[in-house]
Amino acid sequence: METPFVFGKLAIDQNFTNRDQERQQLIRNFNSLTSTILISPRRWGKSSLVQAAASEAMASNNELRFCFLDVFSVRTEEQFYQHLAVEVLKASSSKMEILLSNASKFLGRFLPKLSFSPDSQNTVSLSLDWKEVIKQPDDILNMAENLAIEKGCKFIICIDEFQNISGFENPLAFQKKLRSQWQKHQHVAYCLYGSKRHMLMDVFTKSSMPFYKFGDLMFLEKIKRNDWIPFICKRFEETQKHIDENNAALIADLVECHPYYVQQLAQQSWLRTSDRCSEAIIHEAHEGIVAQLSLLFQSKTDELTNPQLDFLKALINGIEQFSSKETLEEYKLGTSANVVKIKKTLENKEIIDILGSNISLLDPMYKSWLKNWCFKN
């Protein structure tokens, strides 16, 4: 029997959970060609949300064409332009002859060469004269707009892990290139999203940055406990297994409603259940996941300094005033200036999330491991 819970890949159709308000907001933005910036920590379901909203928007609006780029592994401008050109061409048509015609018409000066995998047209490779592209990339940056005008359609370009462009050589100049062209587009909108909140905030909320006020800024929150409960119960029932609302709530509570881990813990509990899921089964599944991840957590912990570990211990113990004299002495954090450095380092490592005065551990399983294994004695 196929498991009714999905993690580590896109959650679509019946595997997609709630997010009604955010989904509808995205659909409105897509239909009105309002660019959107979507920010949340890693594994909170951004990609699944964008895909779900895109599918629903296309079902009701046949003018829309969607391009999806993941720039997590993109390291240079050249790679970015190549990914963008390929995805725009793929979205323009599913027919090879039309793709070739579009490439020749809109990228002709770069001597484009397209190749397809023998078993599917979904895998497309593009070869261009990249020396010419770097000199004048506007043809690629404007290709979606020009295609939309010619074909009478609208393009939505969705770029995941957008903050990675900050690692390009001369990133500010690159951002200026993008903004100078994209802000002129009348038939294309952009959905830019990523998981490093502090980096994306720098890109989109600082008035000195090119992408300041580029679009509608959305902060994705965790799916609420009361939304997880009926979803978990329903998925169990659909497979002739049972879980009551209290135990469904326990699954959400143990992982602090973290979308990825709720699905994983629900799956592991479901796999251990023959008929009715119990509290004991859920705790066993939770301990199993933590144990499975222990080597990864140990490796992550080994890279931390003693003051950084002491800060995490204070955080787990509920400390809020990290710069108070008592906290500095009890947890050996040094000075207030050192606390600031510790927080910044842990944020950059994506171990903690800082939102205003609120500081939290991003990974609830790592939090359990630290509390029950690392800091137990």
C-alpha positions in Angstrom: 0.0 0.0 0.0 1.3 3.4 -1.0 2.0 5.7 2.0 -0.5 8.6 2.3 2.2 11.1 3.5 4.8 12.8 1.4 8.0 14.5 2.4 11.2 15.4 0.6 9.4 16.1 -2.7 6.6 18.3 -3.9 3.3 17.8 -2.2 0.6 17.9 -4.8 -3.1 17.1 -5.2 -4.3 15.2 -2.1 -0.9 15.4 -0.5 -1.1 19.2 -0.4 -2.2 20.6 2.9 -4.4 23.7 3.5 -2.6 27.0 2.7 -5.9 28.2 1.3 -5.3 31.9 2.0 -1.7 31.9 0.7 -2.7 29.9 -2.4 -5.5 32.3 -3.3 -3.2 35.3 -2.8 -0.7 33.8 -5.2 -3.4 33.0 -7.7 -4.6 36.5 -7.6 -1.1 37.8 -8.1 -0.5 35.4 -11.0 -3.7 36.5 -12.8 -3.0 40.2 -12.3 0.7 39.8 -13.2 1.8 41.1 -9.8 5.3 39.9 -8.9 5.6 38.1 -5.6 8.4 37.5 -3.1 7.8 34.5 -1.0 10.0 33.9 2.1 10.1 31.1 4.6 12.6 28.7 6.2 13.7 25.6 4.3 11.2 22.7 4.1 8.1 24.8 5.0 6.5 24.0 1.6 7.2 27.0 -0.5 7.7 25.0 -3.7 4.6 22.9 -3.2 2.6 26.0 -2.6 3.8 27.7 -5.7 3.2 24.6 -7.8 -0.3 24.2 -6.4 -1.2 27.8 -7.0 0.3 27.6 -10.5 -1.7 24.5 -11.4 -5.0 26.0 -10.2 -4.3 29.3 -12.0 -3.5 27.6 -15.3 -6.7 25.5 -15.0 -8.8 28.7 -14.9 -6.7 30.9 -17.1 -5.4 29.4 -20.4 -3.3 32.6 -21.1 -0.8 31.8 -18.4 2.5 30.0 -19.0 4.7 29.1 -16.1 8.5 28.7 -16.0 10.2 27.1 -12.9 13.8 27.6 -12.1 15.8 26.3 -9.1 19.0 28.3 -8.8 20.2 26.4 -5.7 23.2 25.0 -7.7 23.6 28.0 -10.0 26.9 29.8 -9.3 27.4 32.2 -12.2 25.5 34.7 -14.4 26.2 32.5 -17.4 24.5 29.5 -15.7 21.5 31.7 -14.7 21.0 33.0 -18.3 21.2 29.5 -19.6 18.6 28.1 -17.1 16.3 31.0 -17.8 16.5 30.7 -21.6 15.8 27.0 -21.5 12.8 27.2 -19.2 11.2 30.1 -21.1 11.6 28.2 -24.4 10.1 25.1 -22.8 7.2 27.1 -21.5 6.6 28.6 -25.0 5.7 25.3 -26.6 5.8 21.6 -26.3 6.6 21.1 -29.9 10.2 20.8 -30.9 9.8 22.6 -34.2 8.3 25.6 -32.5 11.0 25.6 -29.8 13.6 25.7 -32.5 11.8 28.5 -34.3 11.5 30.5 -31.1 15.1 30.0 -30.2 16.2 31.1 -33.7 13.9 34.2 -33.6 14.5 35.4 -30.1 18.1 34.3 -29.5 19.4 34.3 -33.1 22.4 36.6 -32.4 23.8 34.0 -30.0 23.8 31.1 -32.5 21.5 28.9 -30.5 21.7 25.1 -30.7 19.0 23.0 -29.0 19.1 19.3 -28.2 16.5 17.0 -26.7 16.7 13.8 -24.7 15.7 10.8 -26.9 12.9 9.7 -24.6 11.3 13.1 -23.7 11.1 16.6 -24.9 11.1 17.8 -21.3 14.9 17.5 -21.1 16.3 20.3 -23.2 19.9 21.5 -23.6 20.8 24.9 -25.0 24.1 25.9 -26.4 24.8 29.6 -27.0 27.8 31.9 -27.7 28.2 32.8 -24.1 30.8 35.5 -24.7 28.1 37.4 -26.7 25.5 36.6 -24.0 27.5 38.2 -21.3 28.1 41.3 -23.4 24.4 41.8 -24.1 22.1 39.6 -21.9 19.0 41.7 -22.5 17.7 39.4 -25.2 17.5 36.6 -22.7 16.1 38.8 -19.9 13.4 40.1 -22.3 12.7 36.8 -24.1 9.6 36.0 -22.0 8.1 39.4 -22.6 8.7 39.3 -26.3 7.3 35.8 -26.6 4.2 36.8 -24.6 3.6 39.7 -26.9 3.9 37.7 -30.0 1.8 34.7 -28.8 -0.8 36.7 -26.9 -0.1 35.0 -23.5 1.4 35.8 -20.1 4.4 34.3 -18.5 5.0 33.7 -14.7 8.7 33.1 -14.0 9.1 31.3 -10.7 12.7 31.2 -9.3 13.4 29.1 -6.2 16.4 29.8 -3.9 16.6 33.3 -5.5 19.0 34.5 -2.7 21.8 32.5 -4.3 22.3 35.3 -6.8 24.0 37.1 -3.9 26.9 34.7 -4.3 27.6 35.6 -7.9 30.6 37.7 -8.9 29.5 41.3 -8.5 26.0 40.5 -7.4 24.8 44.1 -7.1 25.5 44.8 -10.7 23.7 41.6 -11.7 20.7 42.5 -9.7 20.6 45.9 -11.4 20.6 44.2 -14.8 17.7 42.1 -13.8 15.6 44.9 -12.2 16.3 47.3 -15.1 14.7 44.9 -17.6 12.1 43.1 -15.5 10.5 46.2 -14.2 9.5 47.2 -17.8 7.6 44.0 -18.5 3.9 44.2 -18.9 3.2 40.6 -19.9 5.4 38.8 -17.4 5.4 38.5 -13.6 8.0 37.0 -11.3 7.6 34.8 -8.3 10.9 34.8 -6.4 11.3 32.7 -3.3 13.9 31.2 -1.1 14.7 29.9 2.4 17.4 32.2 3.8 15.2 34.9 5.3 18.0 37.2 6.3 19.6 37.2 2.8 16.2 37.7 1.0 15.4 40.5 3.4 18.6 42.2 2.4 17.7 41.8 -1.2 14.1 42.9 -1.1 13.6 45.3 1.9 16.7 47.5 1.9 16.0 50.8 0.0 19.6 50.8 -1.3 19.1 47.5 -3.2 17.9 47.2 -6.8 15.0 44.8 -5.9 13.6 47.1 -3.2 9.8 47.0 -3.4 9.9 44.8 -6.5 6.6 43.0 -5.7 4.2 41.7 -3.1 6.1 40.4 -0.1 4.7 37.3 1.5 6.1 35.6 4.6 5.0 32.0 4.7 4.1 30.7 8.2 3.8 27.2 9.5 0.6 25.3 8.8 -1.5 25.6 11.9 -2.0 22.7 14.3 -5.8 22.8 13.7 -5.3 22.4 10.0 -2.9 19.4 10.4 -5.3 17.4 12.6 -8.1 16.8 10.0 -5.5 16.3 7.3 -3.7 13.6 9.3 -6.9 11.9 10.4 -8.3 11.9 6.8 -5.2 10.4 5.3 -5.1 7.6 7.8 -8.8 6.9 7.2 -8.4 6.8 3.4 -6.0 3.8 3.9 -8.3 1.9 6.4 -6.1 2.9 9.3 -7.2 5.0 12.2 -5.9 7.8 14.4 -7.9 10.0 16.8 -7.6 13.8 16.9 -5.5 13.9 20.1 -2.9 11.7 18.5 -3.0 13.6 15.2 -2.4 16.7 17.3 0.5 15.0 19.1 2.2 14.4 15.7 2.0 18.1 14.9 3.1 19.2 18.4 6.1 16.9 18.6 7.6 18.6 15.6 6.2 22.1 16.2 4.0 22.0 13.1 7.1 21.9 10.8 5.6 20.8 7.5 8.4 18.5 6.4 8.6 16.7 9.8 4.8 16.5 10.3 4.6 14.5 7.0 7.6 12.4 8.0 6.5 11.7 11.5 2.9 10.9 10.2 4.4 8.6 7.6 6.6 6.7 10.1 3.6 6.4 12.6 1.4 5.2 9.8 3.9 2.6 8.8 4.1 1.3 12.4 0.3 1.1 12.6 -1.6 -2.0 11.7 -5.1 -0.8 12.7 -5.2 2.1 15.2 -2.3 4.6 15.8 -1.5 5.1 19.5 0.6 7.6 21.5 3.3 5.0 22.0 3.6 4.4 18.3 4.0 8.1 17.7 6.7 8.5 20.3 8.5 5.4 19.0 8.4 6.9 15.5 9.7 10.3 16.7 12.6 8.7 18.6 13.4 6.6 15.5 13.6 9.7 13.3 15.8 11.5 15.8 18.1 8.5 16.0 18.2 8.2 12.3 19.4 11.8 12.0 21.8 11.6 15.0 25.0 11.3 12.8 24.0 14.3 10.8 23.2 16.3 13.9 26.5 15.2 15.5 28.4 16.4 12.5 26.6 19.7 12.5 27.3 20.1 16.3 31.0 19.3 15.9 31.3 22.4 13.7 30.1 24.7 16.4 32.2 26.5 19.0 31.6 26.1 22.7 30.0 29.6 23.0 27.7 28.7 20.1 26.6 25.5 21.8 26.1 27.3 25.1 23.9 29.8 23.3 21.8 27.0 21.9 21.6 25.5 25.4 20.3 28.8 26.8 17.8 29.0 23.9 16.5 25.5 24.6 16.2 26.4 28.3 13.9 29.2 27.5 16.3 32.1 28.0 15.2 35.3 26.3 17.6 38.0 27.7 20.9 36.6 26.3 22.8 39.8 27.1 21.9 40.0 30.7 24.7 39.7 33.2 23.3 36.5 34.7 22.9 34.8 31.4 26.4 35.8 30.1 27.9 34.4 33.3 25.8 31.2 33.6 26.2 30.2 30.0 29.7 31.5 29.5 28.7 33.6 26.5 31.4 36.3 27.0 30.2 39.8 26.2 27.0 41.3 24.7 29.0 41.9 21.5 30.0 38.3 21.4 26.3 37.3 21.7 25.5 39.4 18.6 28.3 37.5 16.7 27.0 34.2 17.9 23.5 34.9 16.7 24.6 36.1 13.3 26.8 33.0 12.8 24.0 30.6 13.8 21.6 32.4 11.6 24.0 32.2 8.6 24.3 28.4 9.3 20.5 28.2 9.2 20.4 26.8 12.7 18.3 29.6 14.2 15.8 32.0 12.8 15.6 35.5 14.0 12.4 37.5 13.5 12.4 40.7 15.5 13.1 39.8 19.1 12.0 36.2 18.6 14.7 33.6 18.2 13.9 30.0 17.4 15.7 26.8 16.4 14.7 26.1 12.8 14.9 22.3 13.0 12.6 20.8 15.7 14.3 17.4 15.4 17.7 18.9 16.0 16.2 20.7 19.0 15.0 17.3 20.4 18.4 15.8 19.7 20.2 18.7 21.5 17.8 18.6 24.4 17.7 14.8 25.0 21.1 13.7 23.7 23.6 16.5 23.6 22.5 18.5 26.7 21.0 15.7 28.7 23.7 15.6 31.4 
